[in-house]
């Protein structure tokens, strides 16, 4: 069973997945991203990093750095510095009741730029990411 997260923020697209293991949600998320043309460039195991660097225990938390090369190329062509906001991060974190998946809403991060063409690309990427989150 899935439902929209009650902790949704304006800068992310969120979904709470219940009744599935963290590993199953991870696999499903990566497949959903690949199905819409996104590759996973980086994987950061935040819990492992916090344990190693700070000796702090925390729930399972992954950051997936996702990129759609066609959309990234288009955005960089419109605004070369937009690369500072790439890749599009997707997080998976263990929460009470399941696994929350969240993807960055690129329209929120592009608000600082007044280029309407870039806003259009960000909107297209947002729609793709929302579809992937819904497909998990």
BAGU-785440 format. One record per atom (N, C-alpha, C, CB): atom name; residue number from 1; z negated, y, x. Coordinates in Angstrom, 1 decimal. Glycine has a CB too. Layout:
// BAGU-785440
   at     i        Z        Y        X
   CA   NUM        Z        Y        X
...
END
This chain:
// BAGU-785440
   at     i        Z        Y        X
    N     1      0.0     -1.2      0.8
   CA     1      0.0      0.0      0.0
    C     1      0.0      1.2      0.9
   CB     1     -1.2      0.0     -1.0
    N     2      0.7      2.3      0.5
   CA     2      0.7      3.5      1.2
    C     2      0.5      4.7      0.3
   CB     2      2.1      3.7      1.9
    N     3      0.0      5.7      0.9
   CA     3     -0.3      6.9      0.1
    C     3     -0.2      8.1      1.1
   CB     3     -1.6      6.9     -0.6
    N     4      0.0      9.3      0.5
   CA     4      0.0     10.5      1.3
    C     4     -1.4     10.8      1.8
   CB     4      0.6     11.7      0.5
    N     5     -1.5     11.1      3.1
   CA     5     -2.8     11.4      3.6
    C     5     -3.5     12.6      2.9
   CB     5     -2.8     11.7      5.1
    N     6     -4.8     12.5      2.6
   CA     6     -5.5     13.7      2.0
    C     6     -5.7     14.8      3.1
   CB     6     -6.8     13.2      1.4
    N     7     -5.6     14.4      4.3
   CA     7     -5.8     15.4      5.4
    C     7     -4.5     16.0      5.9
   CB     7     -6.5     14.7      6.6
    N     8     -3.5     16.0      5.1
   CA     8     -2.2     16.6      5.5
    C     8     -2.3     18.0      5.9
   CB     8     -1.2     16.5      4.3
    N     9     -1.7     18.4      7.0
   CA     9     -1.6     19.7      7.5
    C     9     -0.2     20.3      7.4
   CB     9     -2.1     19.7      9.0
    N    10     -0.1     21.6      7.4
   CA    10      1.2     22.2      7.2
    C    10      2.1     21.9      8.4
   CB    10      1.0     23.7      7.1
    N    11      1.6     21.5      9.5
   CA    11      2.5     21.3     10.7
    C    11      2.9     19.9     10.9
   CB    11      1.8     21.9     11.9
    N    12      2.4     19.0     10.1
   CA    12      2.8     17.6     10.2
    C    12      3.2     17.0      8.9
   CB    12      1.6     16.8     10.8
    N    13      3.9     15.9      9.0
   CA    13      4.3     15.1      7.8
    C    13      3.5     13.8      8.0
   CB    13      5.9     14.8      7.8
    N    14      2.6     13.5      7.0
   CA    14      1.6     12.4      7.1
    C    14      1.7     11.3      6.1
   CB    14      0.2     13.1      7.0
    N    15      1.2     10.2      6.5
   CA    15      1.2      9.1      5.6
    C    15      0.1      8.1      6.0
   CB    15      2.5      8.3      5.5
    N    16     -0.7      7.6      5.1
   CA    16     -1.7      6.7      5.3
    C    16     -1.2      5.3      4.9
   CB    16     -3.1      7.0      4.6
    N    17     -1.2      4.4      5.8
   CA    17     -0.7      3.0      5.6
    C    17     -1.9      2.1      5.5
   CB    17      0.3      2.5      6.7
    N    18     -2.1      1.4      4.4
   CA    18     -3.2      0.5      4.2
    C    18     -2.6     -0.9      4.1
   CB    18     -4.0      0.9      2.9
    N    19     -3.5     -1.9      4.4
   CA    19     -3.1     -3.3      4.3
    C    19     -2.2     -3.8      5.4
   CB    19     -2.4     -3.5      3.0
    N    20     -2.1     -3.1      6.5
   CA    20     -1.3     -3.5      7.6
    C    20     -2.1     -3.3      8.9
   CB    20      0.1     -2.8      7.7
    N    21     -1.9     -4.1      9.9
   CA    21     -2.5     -3.9     11.2
    C    21     -1.9     -2.8     11.9
   CB    21     -2.4     -5.2     12.1
    N    22     -2.7     -2.2     12.9
   CA    22     -2.2     -1.1     13.7
    C    22     -0.9     -1.5     14.4
   CB    22     -3.2     -0.7     14.8
    N    23     -0.8     -2.7     15.0
   CA    23      0.4     -3.2     15.7
    C    23      1.6     -3.3     14.7
   CB    23      0.1     -4.6     16.3
    N    24      1.3     -3.8     13.5
   CA    24      2.4     -3.9     12.6
    C    24      3.0     -2.5     12.2
   CB    24      2.0     -4.6     11.3
    N    25      2.1     -1.5     12.0
   CA    25      2.5     -0.1     11.7
    C    25      3.3      0.4     12.9
   CB    25      1.3      0.7     11.4
    N    26      2.8      0.2     14.1
   CA    26      3.5      0.6     15.3
    C    26      5.0      0.1     15.3
   CB    26      2.8      0.2     16.6
    N    27      5.1     -1.2     15.1
   CA    27      6.4     -1.8     15.1
    C    27      7.3     -1.2     14.0
   CB    27      6.3     -3.4     14.9
    N    28      6.7     -1.1     12.8
   CA    28      7.5     -0.5     11.7
    C    28      7.9      0.9     11.9
   CB    28      6.6     -0.6     10.4
    N    29      7.0      1.7     12.5
   CA    29      7.3      3.1     12.8
    C    29      8.4      3.2     13.8
   CB    29      6.1      3.8     13.4
    N    30      8.4      2.4     14.9
   CA    30      9.5      2.5     15.9
    C    30     10.8      2.1     15.3
   CB    30      9.1      1.5     17.1
    N    31     10.8      1.1     14.4
   CA    31     12.0      0.6     13.7
    C    31     12.5      1.7     12.8
   CB    31     11.8     -0.7     12.9
    N    32     11.7      2.4     12.0
   CA    32     12.1      3.4     11.2
    C    32     12.7      4.6     12.0
   CB    32     10.9      3.9     10.3
    N    33     12.1      4.9     13.1
   CA    33     12.6      6.0     13.9
    C    33     14.0      5.6     14.5
   CB    33     11.6      6.3     15.1
    N    34     14.1      4.4     15.0
   CA    34     15.4      3.9     15.5
    C    34     16.5      3.9     14.4
   CB    34     15.3      2.5     16.1
    N    35     16.1      3.6     13.2
   CA    35     17.1      3.5     12.1
    C    35     17.7      4.9     11.8
   CB    35     16.4      3.0     10.9
    N    36     17.0      6.0     12.2
   CA    36     17.5      7.3     11.9
    C    36     18.0      8.0     13.2
   CB    36     16.5      8.2     11.2
    N    37     18.2      7.2     14.2
   CA    37     18.7      7.7     15.5
    C    37     17.8      8.3     16.5
   CB    37     19.7      8.8     15.1
    N    38     16.5      8.1     16.3
   CA    38     15.5      8.6     17.3
    C    38     15.1      7.5     18.2
   CB    38     14.2      9.1     16.5
    N    39     15.1      7.8     19.5
   CA    39     14.6      6.9     20.5
    C    39     13.2      7.3     20.9
   CB    39     15.5      6.9     21.8
    N    40     12.4      6.4     21.4
   CA    40     11.0      6.7     21.8
    C    40     11.1      6.9     23.3
   CB    40     10.0      5.6     21.4
    N    41     10.9      8.2     23.8
   CA    41     11.0      8.5     25.2
    C    41      9.7      8.3     25.9
   CB    41     11.4      9.9     25.4
    N    42      8.5      8.5     25.3
   CA    42      7.2      8.3     25.9
    C    42      6.3      7.7     24.9
   CB    42      6.7      9.7     26.4
    N    43      5.3      7.0     25.5
   CA    43      4.2      6.5     24.7
    C    43      2.9      6.8     25.4
   CB    43      4.4      4.9     24.4
    N    44      2.0      7.5     24.7
   CA    44      0.8      7.9     25.3
    C    44     -0.3      7.2     24.6
   CB    44      0.6      9.4     25.4
    N    45     -1.1      6.3     25.2
   CA    45     -2.2      5.7     24.6
    C    45     -3.4      6.6     24.8
   CB    45     -2.5      4.2     25.2
    N    46     -3.7      7.4     23.9
   CA    46     -4.7      8.5     24.0
    C    46     -6.1      7.8     24.2
   CB    46     -4.7      9.4     22.8
    N    47     -6.4      6.8     23.4
   CA    47     -7.7      6.1     23.5
    C    47     -7.9      5.6     24.9
   CB    47     -7.8      5.0     22.5
    N    48     -6.9      4.9     25.5
   CA    48     -7.1      4.4     26.8
    C    48     -7.2      5.5     27.9
   CB    48     -5.8      3.5     27.2
    N    49     -6.5      6.6     27.7
   CA    49     -6.6      7.7     28.6
    C    49     -8.0      8.3     28.6
   CB    49     -5.5      8.7     28.3
    N    50     -8.5      8.5     27.4
   CA    50     -9.8      9.1     27.2
    C    50    -10.9      8.2     27.8
   CB    50    -10.2      9.4     25.7
    N    51    -10.7      6.9     27.7
   CA    51    -11.7      5.9     28.3
    C    51    -11.6      6.0     29.8
   CB    51    -11.4      4.5     27.8
    N    52    -10.4      6.0     30.3
   CA    52    -10.2      6.1     31.8
    C    52    -10.7      7.4     32.4
   CB    52     -8.8      5.8     32.1
    N    53    -10.3      8.5     31.8
   CA    53    -10.6      9.8     32.4
    C    53    -12.0     10.4     32.1
   CB    53     -9.6     10.8     31.9
    N    54    -12.5     10.0     30.8
   CA    54    -13.8     10.6     30.4
    C    54    -14.9      9.6     30.1
   CB    54    -13.5     11.5     29.2
    N    55    -14.5      8.3     30.2
   CA    55    -15.4      7.2     29.8
    C    55    -15.9      7.4     28.3
   CB    55    -16.7      7.2     30.7
    N    56    -14.9      7.8     27.5
   CA    56    -15.2      8.1     26.1
    C    56    -14.5      7.0     25.2
   CB    56    -14.8      9.5     25.6
    N    57    -15.2      6.5     24.3
   CA    57    -14.6      5.5     23.3
    C    57    -14.1      6.3     22.1
   CB    57    -15.6      4.4     22.9
    N    58    -12.9      5.9     21.7
   CA    58    -12.3      6.5     20.5
    C    58    -11.4      5.4     19.8
   CB    58    -11.6      7.8     20.8
    N    59    -11.1      5.7     18.5
   CA    59    -10.3      4.8     17.8
    C    59     -8.9      4.8     18.4
   CB    59    -10.2      5.2     16.3
    N    60     -8.1      3.7     18.1
   CA    60     -6.8      3.6     18.6
    C    60     -6.0      4.8     18.2
   CB    60     -6.1      2.3     18.1
    N    61     -5.2      5.4     19.1
   CA    61     -4.5      6.6     18.9
    C    61     -3.3      6.6     19.8
   CB    61     -5.4      7.9     19.1
    N    62     -2.1      6.5     19.3
   CA    62     -0.9      6.6     20.1
    C    62     -0.1      7.9     19.8
   CB    62      0.0      5.4     19.9
    N    63      0.5      8.4     20.8
   CA    63      1.5      9.5     20.6
    C    63      2.8      9.0     21.1
   CB    63      1.1     10.8     21.5
    N    64      3.8      9.0     20.2
   CA    64      5.2      8.5     20.5
    C    64      6.0      9.8     20.6
   CB    64      5.7      7.5     19.4
    N    65      6.6     10.0     21.8
   CA    65      7.5     11.1     22.0
    C    65      8.9     10.7     21.6
   CB    65      7.5     11.6     23.5
    N    66      9.4     11.1     20.4
   CA    66     10.6     10.7     19.8
    C    66     11.7     11.8     20.0
   CB    66     10.4     10.4     18.3
    N    67     12.9     11.3     20.2
   CA    67     14.1     12.2     20.4
    C    67     15.3     11.7     19.7
   CB    67     14.3     12.5     21.8
    N    68     16.0     12.5     18.9
   CA    68     17.3     12.3     18.4
    C    68     18.2     13.0     19.3
   CB    68     17.4     12.7     16.9
    N    69     19.0     12.4     20.2
   CA    69     19.8     13.1     21.2
    C    69     20.8     14.1     20.6
   CB    69     20.5     12.1     22.0
    N    70     21.4     13.7     19.5
   CA    70     22.4     14.6     18.9
    C    70     21.7     15.9     18.4
   CB    70     23.1     13.9     17.7
    N    71     20.6     15.8     17.7
   CA    71     19.9     16.9     17.2
    C    71     19.3     17.8     18.4
   CB    71     18.8     16.5     16.2
    N    72     18.8     17.1     19.4
   CA    72     18.2     17.8     20.5
    C    72     19.3     18.6     21.2
   CB    72     17.5     16.8     21.5
    N    73     20.4     18.0     21.4
   CA    73     21.5     18.7     22.1
    C    73     22.0     19.9     21.3
   CB    73     22.7     17.7     22.3
    N    74     22.0     19.8     20.0
   CA    74     22.4     20.9     19.1
    C    74     21.4     22.0     19.2
   CB    74     22.5     20.4     17.7
    N    75     20.1     21.7     19.2
   CA    75     19.0     22.7     19.2
    C    75     19.0     23.4     20.6
   CB    75     17.7     22.0     19.0
    N    76     19.2     22.6     21.7
   CA    76     19.2     23.2     23.0
    C    76     20.4     24.1     23.2
   CB    76     19.2     22.1     24.1
    N    77     21.5     23.8     22.6
   CA    77     22.7     24.6     22.6
    C    77     22.4     26.0     21.9
   CB    77     23.9     23.9     22.0
    N    78     21.6     25.9     20.9
   CA    78     21.3     27.2     20.2
    C    78     20.2     28.0     20.8
   CB    78     20.9     26.8     18.8
    N    79     19.3     27.3     21.5
   CA    79     18.2     28.0     22.1
    C    79     17.7     27.2     23.3
   CB    79     17.0     28.2     21.1
    N    80     18.1     27.5     24.5
   CA    80     17.8     26.7     25.7
    C    80     16.3     26.4     25.9
   CB    80     18.4     27.3     26.9
    N    81     15.4     27.3     25.5
   CA    81     14.0     27.1     25.7
    C    81     13.3     26.2     24.7
   CB    81     13.3     28.5     25.7
    N    82     14.1     25.8     23.7
   CA    82     13.5     24.9     22.6
    C    82     13.0     23.6     23.2
   CB    82     14.5     24.7     21.5
    N    83     13.5     23.3     24.4
   CA    83     13.1     22.0     25.0
    C    83     11.6     22.0     25.3
   CB    83     13.8     21.9     26.3
    N    84     11.0     23.1     25.4
   CA    84      9.5     23.2     25.5
    C    84      8.8     22.6     24.3
   CB    84      9.0     24.6     25.7
    N    85      9.5     22.5     23.2
   CA    85      8.9     21.9     22.0
    C    85      9.4     20.5     21.7
   CB    85      9.3     22.8     20.8
    N    86     10.1     19.9     22.7
   CA    86     10.6     18.6     22.5
    C    86      9.9     17.6     23.4
   CB    86     12.2     18.5     22.8
    N    87      9.8     16.4     23.2
   CA    87     10.4     15.7     22.0
    C    87      9.5     15.9     20.8
   CB    87     10.5     14.2     22.3
    N    88     10.0     15.4     19.7
   CA    88      9.2     15.4     18.4
    C    88      8.2     14.4     18.5
   CB    88     10.2     15.2     17.2
    N    89      6.9     14.8     18.5
   CA    89      5.8     13.8     18.6
    C    89      5.5     13.2     17.2
   CB    89      4.6     14.4     19.1
    N    90      5.3     11.9     17.3
   CA    90      4.8     11.1     16.1
    C    90      3.5     10.4     16.6
   CB    90      5.9     10.0     15.7
    N    91      2.4     10.6     15.8
   CA    91      1.2      9.9     16.2
    C    91      0.8      8.8     15.2
   CB    91      0.0     11.0     16.2
    N    92      0.2      7.8     15.7
   CA    92     -0.4      6.7     14.9
    C    92     -1.8      6.7     15.3
   CB    92      0.4      5.3     15.2
    N    93     -2.7      6.7     14.3
   CA    93     -4.1      6.6     14.6
    C    93     -4.9      5.8     13.6
   CB    93     -4.7      8.0     14.7
    N    94     -5.8      5.0     14.1
   CA    94     -6.7      4.2     13.3
    C    94     -7.7      5.1     12.6
   CB    94     -7.4      3.1     14.1
    N    95     -7.7      5.0     11.2
   CA    95     -8.6      5.8     10.4
    C    95     -9.3      4.9      9.4
   CB    95     -7.9      7.0      9.7
    N    96    -10.4      5.4      8.8
   CA    96    -11.0      4.6      7.8
    C    96    -10.0      4.3      6.7
   CB    96    -12.2      5.3      7.2
    N    97     -9.8      3.0      6.4
   CA    97     -8.9      2.6      5.3
    C    97     -7.5      2.3      5.8
   CB    97     -8.8      3.7      4.4
    N    98     -7.2      2.4      7.1
   CA    98     -5.8      2.1      7.5
    C    98     -5.4      2.7      8.8
   CB    98     -4.9      2.4      6.4
    N    99     -4.1      3.0      8.8
   CA    99     -3.5      3.7     10.0
    C    99     -2.8      4.9      9.4
   CB    99     -2.5      2.7     10.7
    N   100     -3.1      6.1     10.0
   CA   100     -2.4      7.3      9.6
    C   100     -1.2      7.5     10.6
   CB   100     -3.3      8.5      9.6
    N   101      0.0      7.7     10.0
   CA   101      1.1      8.1     10.8
    C   101      1.4      9.6     10.5
   CB   101      2.3      7.3     10.5
    N   102      1.6     10.4     11.5
   CA   102      2.0     11.8     11.4
    C   102      3.1     12.1     12.3
   CB   102      0.7     12.7     11.7
    N   103      4.1     12.9     11.8
   CA   103      5.2     13.4     12.6
    C   103      5.1     14.9     12.6
   CB   103      6.6     12.9     12.1
    N   104      5.5     15.5     13.7
   CA   104      5.5     17.0     13.7
    C   104      6.5     17.5     12.7
   CB   104      5.9     17.5     15.1
    N   105      6.2     18.6     12.0
   CA   105      7.2     19.2     11.2
    C   105      7.9     20.3     12.0
   CB   105      6.5     19.9      9.9
    N   106      9.1     20.0     12.5
   CA   106      9.8     20.9     13.4
    C   106     10.0     22.3     12.8
   CB   106     11.1     20.3     13.8
    N   107     10.0     22.4     11.5
   CA   107     10.2     23.7     10.9
    C   107      9.0     24.6     11.2
   CB   107     10.5     23.6      9.4
    N   108      7.8     24.0     11.3
   CA   108      6.6     24.7     11.6
    C   108      6.6     25.2     13.0
   CB   108      5.4     23.9     11.3
    N   109      7.0     24.4     13.9
   CA   109      7.0     24.8     15.3
    C   109      8.1     25.7     15.7
   CB   109      7.1     23.5     16.2
    N   110      9.2     25.8     14.9
   CA   110     10.3     26.7     15.1
    C   110     10.1     28.1     14.4
   CB   110     11.6     26.1     14.6
    N   111      9.0     28.2     13.7
   CA   111      8.7     29.5     13.0
    C   111      8.6     30.7     14.0
   CB   111      7.4     29.4     12.2
    N   112      8.3     30.4     15.2
   CA   112      8.2     31.5     16.2
    C   112      9.6     32.1     16.6
   CB   112      7.4     31.1     17.4
    N   113     10.6     31.4     16.3
   CA   113     12.0     31.7     16.7
    C   113     12.7     32.2     15.4
   CB   113     12.7     30.6     17.3
    N   114     13.4     33.4     15.6
   CA   114     14.1     33.9     14.4
    C   114     15.6     33.6     14.3
   CB   114     14.0     35.4     14.5
    N   115     16.0     32.5     15.0
   CA   115     17.4     32.1     15.0
    C   115     17.6     31.2     13.8
   CB   115     17.7     31.3     16.3
    N   116     18.4     31.7     12.8
   CA   116     18.6     30.9     11.6
    C   116     19.3     29.6     11.8
   CB   116     19.4     31.8     10.6
    N   117     20.2     29.5     12.8
   CA   117     20.9     28.3     13.1
    C   117     19.9     27.2     13.6
   CB   117     22.0     28.5     14.1
    N   118     19.0     27.7     14.4
   CA   118     17.9     26.8     14.9
    C   118     17.0     26.3     13.8
   CB   118     17.1     27.4     16.0
    N   119     16.7     27.2     12.8
   CA   119     15.9     26.8     11.7
    C   119     16.6     25.7     10.9
   CB   119     15.6     28.0     10.8
    N   120     17.9     25.8     10.7
   CA   120     18.7     24.9     10.0
    C   120     18.6     23.5     10.7
   CB   120     20.2     25.3      9.9
    N   121     18.8     23.5     12.0
   CA   121     18.6     22.2     12.7
    C   121     17.2     21.6     12.5
   CB   121     18.9     22.4     14.3
    N   122     16.2     22.5     12.7
   CA   122     14.8     22.0     12.5
    C   122     14.6     21.4     11.1
   CB   122     13.8     23.2     12.7
    N   123     15.3     22.0     10.1
   CA   123     15.2     21.5      8.7
    C   123     15.8     20.1      8.6
   CB   123     15.8     22.4      7.7
    N   124     16.9     19.9      9.3
   CA   124     17.6     18.6      9.3
    C   124     16.7     17.6     10.0
   CB   124     18.9     18.7     10.0
    N   125     16.1     17.9     11.1
   CA   125     15.2     17.0     11.8
    C   125     14.0     16.7     10.9
   CB   125     14.8     17.6     13.2
    N   126     13.4     17.7     10.3
   CA   126     12.3     17.5      9.4
    C   126     12.6     16.5      8.3
   CB   126     11.8     18.8      8.8
    N   127     13.8     16.6      7.7
   CA   127     14.2     15.7      6.7
    C   127     14.3     14.2      7.2
   CB   127     15.6     16.1      6.1
    N   128     14.9     14.1      8.5
   CA   128     15.0     12.8      9.1
    C   128     13.6     12.2      9.3
   CB   128     15.8     12.9     10.4
    N   129     12.7     13.0      9.9
   CA   129     11.3     12.5     10.2
    C   129     10.6     12.2      8.9
   CB   129     10.6     13.6     11.0
    N   130     10.7     13.0      7.9
   CA   130     10.1     12.7      6.6
    C   130     10.6     11.4      6.1
   CB   130     10.3     13.8      5.6
    N   131     11.9     11.1      6.2
   CA   131     12.4      9.8      5.8
    C   131     11.9      8.7      6.6
   CB   131     13.9      9.8      5.9
    N   132     11.7      8.9      7.9
   CA   132     11.1      7.8      8.7
    C   132      9.7      7.5      8.3
   CB   132     11.2      8.1     10.2
    N   133      8.9      8.6      8.1
   CA   133      7.5      8.4      7.7
    C   133      7.4      7.7      6.4
   CB   133      6.8      9.8      7.6
    N   134      8.3      8.0      5.5
   CA   134      8.3      7.4      4.2
    C   134      8.7      5.9      4.3
   CB   134      9.2      8.1      3.2
    N   135      9.5      5.6      5.3
   CA   135     10.0      4.2      5.4
    C   135      9.0      3.3      6.1
   CB   135     11.3      4.2      6.2
    N   136      8.0      3.8      6.7
   CA   136      7.0      2.9      7.4
    C   136      6.2      2.1      6.3
   CB   136      6.0      3.8      8.3
END
